[in-house]
Amino acid sequence: MINRETIIDFFEDLKEGNDFNTNEKLLWTYFFLDKNKRKLDDFTLKLEKLGYKFDSIFEAKKINDTDDTEYYLQVTNIQHHTIDSLHALNIMFYNLAEVNHIDYYDGFDVGNIT
């Protein structure tokens, strides 16, 4: 689980790199993981109703050939986040994944709006 301290470190790294202006809106990407691709398709509709845009569903890389096939759902949104707002969103995503029987909310990434 991504805790608040991890998010603080993430924001500090962003500021040190000078690649992102954390005072502005950025392109945020969020990832959910499940073995059932169809379940992720259905979950996408719920996330879209919350304002998130579908980006892709792709097969997760297997560590071992005998591992089950898993899929990532990737959604995006242009948002401004603070440490607290991103922390609150992560908690919401963990809960949303649990309620919808999605195996795992796997975190976030950020990029500049292009």
PyRosetta script that sets phi, psi and omega in degrees:
from pyrosetta import init, pose_from_sequence

init()
pose = pose_from_sequence("MINRETIIDFFEDLKEGNDFNTNEKLLWTYFFLDKNKRKLDDFTLKLEKLGYKFDSIFEAKKINDTDDTEYYLQVTNIQHHTIDSLHALNIMFYNLAEVNHIDYYDGFDVGNIT")
pose.set_psi(1, 136.9)
pose.set_omega(1, 179.5)
pose.set_phi(2, -80.0)
pose.set_psi(2, 117.2)
pose.set_omega(2, -179.6)
pose.set_phi(3, -96.2)
pose.set_psi(3, 172.8)
pose.set_omega(3, -177.0)
pose.set_phi(4, -61.7)
pose.set_psi(4, -37.6)
pose.set_omega(4, -179.9)
pose.set_phi(5, -63.2)
pose.set_psi(5, -38.0)
pose.set_omega(5, 177.0)
pose.set_phi(6, -63.2)
pose.set_psi(6, -39.4)
pose.set_omega(6, 179.4)
pose.set_phi(7, -69.0)
pose.set_psi(7, -38.6)
pose.set_omega(7, 176.0)
pose.set_phi(8, -59.4)
pose.set_psi(8, -47.3)
pose.set_omega(8, 178.1)
pose.set_phi(9, -60.5)
pose.set_psi(9, -40.6)
pose.set_omega(9, 179.4)
pose.set_phi(10, -60.6)
pose.set_psi(10, -46.8)
pose.set_omega(10, 179.6)
pose.set_phi(11, -65.1)
pose.set_psi(11, -37.7)
pose.set_omega(11, 177.6)
pose.set_phi(12, -63.9)
pose.set_psi(12, -41.7)
pose.set_omega(12, 177.0)
pose.set_phi(13, -62.9)
pose.set_psi(13, -39.4)
pose.set_omega(13, 178.3)
pose.set_phi(14, -62.5)
pose.set_psi(14, -42.9)
pose.set_omega(14, -179.0)
pose.set_phi(15, -67.5)
pose.set_psi(15, -38.8)
pose.set_omega(15, 179.4)
pose.set_phi(16, -65.9)
pose.set_psi(16, -36.7)
pose.set_omega(16, -178.0)
pose.set_phi(17, -74.6)
pose.set_psi(17, -19.0)
pose.set_omega(17, -179.0)
pose.set_phi(18, 57.1)
pose.set_psi(18, 18.9)
pose.set_omega(18, 178.9)
pose.set_phi(19, -88.3)
pose.set_psi(19, -19.7)
pose.set_omega(19, -175.3)
pose.set_phi(20, -133.0)
pose.set_psi(20, 140.0)
pose.set_omega(20, 173.8)
pose.set_phi(21, -97.0)
pose.set_psi(21, 103.4)
pose.set_omega(21, -175.9)
pose.set_phi(22, -74.6)
pose.set_psi(22, -1.6)
pose.set_omega(22, 174.8)
pose.set_phi(23, -89.6)
pose.set_psi(23, -3.9)
pose.set_omega(23, -178.3)
pose.set_phi(24, -115.5)
pose.set_psi(24, 171.5)
pose.set_omega(24, 173.3)
pose.set_phi(25, -70.8)
pose.set_psi(25, 142.2)
pose.set_omega(25, 177.7)
pose.set_phi(26, -132.7)
pose.set_psi(26, 168.2)
pose.set_omega(26, 176.9)
pose.set_phi(27, -89.1)
pose.set_psi(27, 110.0)
pose.set_omega(27, -179.1)
pose.set_phi(28, -101.5)
pose.set_psi(28, 136.5)
pose.set_omega(28, -179.8)
pose.set_phi(29, -120.0)
pose.set_psi(29, 137.8)
pose.set_omega(29, -177.0)
pose.set_phi(30, -127.1)
pose.set_psi(30, 144.2)
pose.set_omega(30, -172.5)
pose.set_phi(31, -125.1)
pose.set_psi(31, 134.7)
pose.set_omega(31, 175.9)
pose.set_phi(32, -125.8)
pose.set_psi(32, 143.2)
pose.set_omega(32, -174.7)
pose.set_phi(33, -122.7)
pose.set_psi(33, 135.1)
pose.set_omega(33, 177.0)
pose.set_phi(34, -157.5)
pose.set_psi(34, 155.8)
pose.set_omega(34, 177.1)
pose.set_phi(35, -79.0)
pose.set_psi(35, -19.1)
pose.set_omega(35, -174.3)
pose.set_phi(36, -106.2)
pose.set_psi(36, 106.2)
pose.set_omega(36, -178.3)
pose.set_phi(37, -62.5)
pose.set_psi(37, -37.8)
pose.set_omega(37, -179.7)
pose.set_phi(38, -62.7)
pose.set_psi(38, -38.9)
pose.set_omega(38, 178.6)
pose.set_phi(39, -63.7)
pose.set_psi(39, -38.0)
pose.set_omega(39, 177.0)
pose.set_phi(40, -67.1)
pose.set_psi(40, -37.2)
pose.set_omega(40, 175.7)
pose.set_phi(41, -57.9)
pose.set_psi(41, -46.9)
pose.set_omega(41, -180.0)
pose.set_phi(42, -65.9)
pose.set_psi(42, -39.7)
pose.set_omega(42, 179.7)
pose.set_phi(43, -64.7)
pose.set_psi(43, -32.1)
pose.set_omega(43, 177.9)
pose.set_phi(44, -56.1)
pose.set_psi(44, -42.1)
pose.set_omega(44, -179.5)
pose.set_phi(45, -60.5)
pose.set_psi(45, -38.5)
pose.set_omega(45, 178.4)
pose.set_phi(46, -67.0)
pose.set_psi(46, -40.7)
pose.set_omega(46, 179.3)
pose.set_phi(47, -68.2)
pose.set_psi(47, -36.4)
pose.set_omega(47, 177.6)
pose.set_phi(48, -63.8)
pose.set_psi(48, -36.1)
pose.set_omega(48, 177.0)
pose.set_phi(49, -65.2)
pose.set_psi(49, -23.2)
pose.set_omega(49, 176.9)
pose.set_phi(50, -88.7)
pose.set_psi(50, -0.1)
pose.set_omega(50, 176.5)
pose.set_phi(51, 101.3)
pose.set_psi(51, 5.4)
pose.set_omega(51, 179.7)
pose.set_phi(52, -91.7)
pose.set_psi(52, 145.7)
pose.set_omega(52, -176.8)
pose.set_phi(53, -103.2)
pose.set_psi(53, 132.1)
pose.set_omega(53, 176.3)
pose.set_phi(54, -63.2)
pose.set_psi(54, 133.9)
pose.set_omega(54, 174.6)
pose.set_phi(55, -112.3)
pose.set_psi(55, -55.0)
pose.set_omega(55, -179.9)
pose.set_phi(56, -168.7)
pose.set_psi(56, 162.6)
pose.set_omega(56, 165.4)
pose.set_phi(57, -123.7)
pose.set_psi(57, 126.1)
pose.set_omega(57, -177.8)
pose.set_phi(58, -139.7)
pose.set_psi(58, 156.0)
pose.set_omega(58, -177.6)
pose.set_phi(59, -73.3)
pose.set_psi(59, 133.3)
pose.set_omega(59, 177.6)
pose.set_phi(60, -74.5)
pose.set_psi(60, 145.8)
pose.set_omega(60, 177.3)
pose.set_phi(61, -69.1)
pose.set_psi(61, 133.6)
pose.set_omega(61, 179.3)
pose.set_phi(62, -85.3)
pose.set_psi(62, 138.9)
pose.set_omega(62, 175.0)
pose.set_phi(63, -78.2)
pose.set_psi(63, -40.9)
pose.set_omega(63, 176.7)
pose.set_phi(64, -125.0)
pose.set_psi(64, 148.4)
pose.set_omega(64, 179.8)
pose.set_phi(65, -60.5)
pose.set_psi(65, -24.6)
pose.set_omega(65, -177.6)
pose.set_phi(66, -85.9)
pose.set_psi(66, -5.9)
pose.set_omega(66, 179.0)
pose.set_phi(67, -65.3)
pose.set_psi(67, 148.9)
pose.set_omega(67, 174.0)
pose.set_phi(68, -64.4)
pose.set_psi(68, 151.0)
pose.set_omega(68, 174.5)
pose.set_phi(69, -73.7)
pose.set_psi(69, 131.4)
pose.set_omega(69, 176.9)
pose.set_phi(70, -126.7)
pose.set_psi(70, 157.4)
pose.set_omega(70, -177.6)
pose.set_phi(71, -127.4)
pose.set_psi(71, 145.7)
pose.set_omega(71, 172.7)
pose.set_phi(72, -101.7)
pose.set_psi(72, 136.1)
pose.set_omega(72, 166.9)
pose.set_phi(73, -102.0)
pose.set_psi(73, 129.3)
pose.set_omega(73, 179.5)
pose.set_phi(74, -118.9)
pose.set_psi(74, 122.4)
pose.set_omega(74, 176.1)
pose.set_phi(75, -124.6)
pose.set_psi(75, 156.3)
pose.set_omega(75, -177.7)
pose.set_phi(76, -131.6)
pose.set_psi(76, 163.3)
pose.set_omega(76, 173.8)
pose.set_phi(77, -161.2)
pose.set_psi(77, 142.2)
pose.set_omega(77, 174.0)
pose.set_phi(78, -89.9)
pose.set_psi(78, 116.5)
pose.set_omega(78, -174.1)
pose.set_phi(79, -147.3)
pose.set_psi(79, 159.6)
pose.set_omega(79, 166.4)
pose.set_phi(80, -103.3)
pose.set_psi(80, 128.1)
pose.set_omega(80, 178.5)
pose.set_phi(81, -122.0)
pose.set_psi(81, 144.5)
pose.set_omega(81, 165.8)
pose.set_phi(82, -106.1)
pose.set_psi(82, 173.8)
pose.set_omega(82, 176.0)
pose.set_phi(83, -55.8)
pose.set_psi(83, -46.7)
pose.set_omega(83, -177.0)
pose.set_phi(84, -68.2)
pose.set_psi(84, -38.8)
pose.set_omega(84, -179.0)
pose.set_phi(85, -69.6)
pose.set_psi(85, -37.3)
pose.set_omega(85, 178.0)
pose.set_phi(86, -69.8)
pose.set_psi(86, -38.3)
pose.set_omega(86, 177.0)
pose.set_phi(87, -62.2)
pose.set_psi(87, -45.7)
pose.set_omega(87, 178.6)
pose.set_phi(88, -62.3)
pose.set_psi(88, -40.7)
pose.set_omega(88, 179.5)
pose.set_phi(89, -64.8)
pose.set_psi(89, -42.4)
pose.set_omega(89, 177.9)
pose.set_phi(90, -59.7)
pose.set_psi(90, -43.7)
pose.set_omega(90, 177.4)
pose.set_phi(91, -60.0)
pose.set_psi(91, -43.8)
pose.set_omega(91, 178.6)
pose.set_phi(92, -61.2)
pose.set_psi(92, -44.1)
pose.set_omega(92, -179.7)
pose.set_phi(93, -64.8)
pose.set_psi(93, -39.8)
pose.set_omega(93, 175.9)
pose.set_phi(94, -59.9)
pose.set_psi(94, -45.4)
pose.set_omega(94, 179.6)
pose.set_phi(95, -66.4)
pose.set_psi(95, -42.5)
pose.set_omega(95, 179.3)
pose.set_phi(96, -62.2)
pose.set_psi(96, -41.0)
pose.set_omega(96, 177.8)
pose.set_phi(97, -63.2)
pose.set_psi(97, -43.5)
pose.set_omega(97, -179.4)
pose.set_phi(98, -63.5)
pose.set_psi(98, -47.6)
pose.set_omega(98, -178.5)
pose.set_phi(99, -62.5)
pose.set_psi(99, -32.8)
pose.set_omega(99, -178.2)
pose.set_phi(100, -95.9)
pose.set_psi(100, 9.8)
pose.set_omega(100, 176.6)
pose.set_phi(101, 59.1)
pose.set_psi(101, 35.7)
pose.set_omega(101, 172.6)
pose.set_phi(102, -86.9)
pose.set_psi(102, 135.2)
pose.set_omega(102, -173.5)
pose.set_phi(103, -55.3)
pose.set_psi(103, -42.8)
pose.set_omega(103, -172.3)
pose.set_phi(104, -163.6)
pose.set_psi(104, 135.5)
pose.set_omega(104, 164.8)
pose.set_phi(105, -87.3)
pose.set_psi(105, 122.2)
pose.set_omega(105, -169.4)
pose.set_phi(106, -103.6)
pose.set_psi(106, 0.5)
pose.set_omega(106, 174.5)
pose.set_phi(107, 117.5)
pose.set_psi(107, -161.2)
pose.set_omega(107, -168.8)
pose.set_phi(108, -140.9)
pose.set_psi(108, 166.7)
pose.set_omega(108, 170.9)
pose.set_phi(109, -145.9)
pose.set_psi(109, 167.9)
pose.set_omega(109, -178.1)
pose.set_phi(110, -138.7)
pose.set_psi(110, 149.9)
pose.set_omega(110, 176.3)
pose.set_phi(111, -149.6)
pose.set_psi(111, 166.2)
pose.set_omega(111, 175.5)
pose.set_phi(112, -76.3)
pose.set_psi(112, 153.2)
pose.set_omega(112, 177.1)
pose.set_phi(113, -76.1)
pose.set_psi(113, 126.2)
pose.set_omega(113, -178.6)
pose.set_phi(114, -109.5)
pose.dump_pdb("model.pdb")
